[in-house]
Amino acid sequence: MKKIYLDFNASTPIAPEVLEAMEPFLRDHYGNPSSRHWAGIPAKQAIEHAREQVAGLLGCFPDELVFTSGGTESNNHAIKGAFFALKHRGNHIITTQIEHPAIIKPCQFLEKLDANITYIPVDQHGKVDPESIRNAITSKTILISVMHANNEVGTIQDIGQISHIAREQEILFHTDAAQSIGKIPTLVSDLGVDLLSVAGHKIYAPKGIGVLYIRRGVNLEIFMHGAGHEAGRRAGTENVPYIVGLGAACELARSWVGTTQIKDIRDQFWQLLQEEFGERVVLNGHLTKRLPNTLNVSFVGMFGAEILSQMENVAATTGSACHEGTVEFSPVLKAMGVPAKTGMGAIRFSLGRTTTITEIEWMVNRLKNIVS
Ligand SMILES: Cc1ncc(COP(=O)(O)O)c(C=O)c1O
């Protein structure tokens, strides 16, 4: 049976253009980018070209970008780097209850070092009220971190409004854009952010590469100590082929942002599900302020994992898990106040550039058989 991939929020395949750009740096250009000879110079030039390509997608200066090993490292660097650089000013950080573990866990780590973290709740659609951020600010607040779009339900936050509040109070503002980049506009000037995290493997670059945008003038404590790579901000010989890949992926992503191909198929998927299942299927997340590729639905009264287990050729994600006879469902859905009966039936379908309507029609038919 044909394999169907509907898990593009988990990871994407490497785009052919990206692979092509990377290949010479896996095979021929092996020099160390720090070496000032014939072997090192092309590697260094390739990194700087990639930096410009990423800057093009984010609308920032190339020197505001630090290459990292991915979204997790970018988030860790932002949260811990800001805390250690600013702890003389205060120990309070504001974030939300629906962040990825790559934000929640660094925050929990900092709590052990006397940080005071406020986890702002969300409404039933997964939206953060910017006013609740304003109300949480204290004289000790040094950082606000709110994800641009949620990985599970796709809800997009009003980052511009929240960053405005942060700027008024001269508080550093970070957003985790791992899921939004390449899907919706992510110009740092529109978002008004000081720090922004990118994960390469969500935008058709390889796994294990990412970027942290650090606005000019913002100083974070160094996260990775060693030699002077990345203008002294992240030590370690650069992962040249992957950086080249990320650059090419960002260049490519510019032609996808704002297009409707994926959204149109996603919307048809939702419509077909509604026609087929009526009130037995519920949408999780915001109806309109949502990533164009994400469809998180609950089959009420059913168990998402059980449905997926009957479709071995389908790659999709369920937020629920069974532990010793009890069903646990996603902390994101819990924070949204989704009742257990609905939450345990959740499945996240995330579409990508190669998804076809034929695949979706097959999916709906298969779901019809399983659910009935
Ligand atoms: C919102 C969000 N942030 C961070 C990450 C972590 O990125 P990486 O897998 O590159 O470490 C992910 C990956 O799932 C994500 O969805």
The ligand as a Gaussian input file, in Angstrom:
#p B3LYP/6-31G(d) Opt

LIG

0 1
 C        7.774000      24.647000      18.003000
 C        9.036000      23.847000      18.013000
 N       10.116000      24.321000      18.648000
 C       11.264000      23.647000      18.688000
 C       11.406000      22.425000      18.075000
 C       12.709000      21.676000      18.178000
 O       13.427000      21.779000      17.001000
 P       14.601000      20.707000      16.684000
 O       13.906000      19.427000      16.380000
 O       15.310000      21.273000      15.484000
 O       15.482000      20.651000      17.856000
 C       10.303000      21.888000      17.413000
 C       10.384000      20.547000      16.779000
 O        9.458000      19.769000      16.825000
 C        9.088000      22.618000      17.365000
 O        8.014000      22.145000      16.752000

